[in-house]
Amino acid sequence: MYSELWQFGAMVVFFAVAVSLWLKIVYLPGRTLERWEDQRVRMEGERTRQEPPAEERRS
């Protein structure tokens, strides 16, 4: 009886550790990188889309 409880508890702990490691190593760094790349593209796009001064647009 107790051996099954220990096995179940060990399995729950194993999955909790596996999920937390996956979050810290794979998922969260990937999300951070995606947000950083999106921000970088947005900033570069703003720099290239600047309109010329009004004097240059009239000519």
Beta strands, then each sheet from edge to edge (+ up, - down):
end
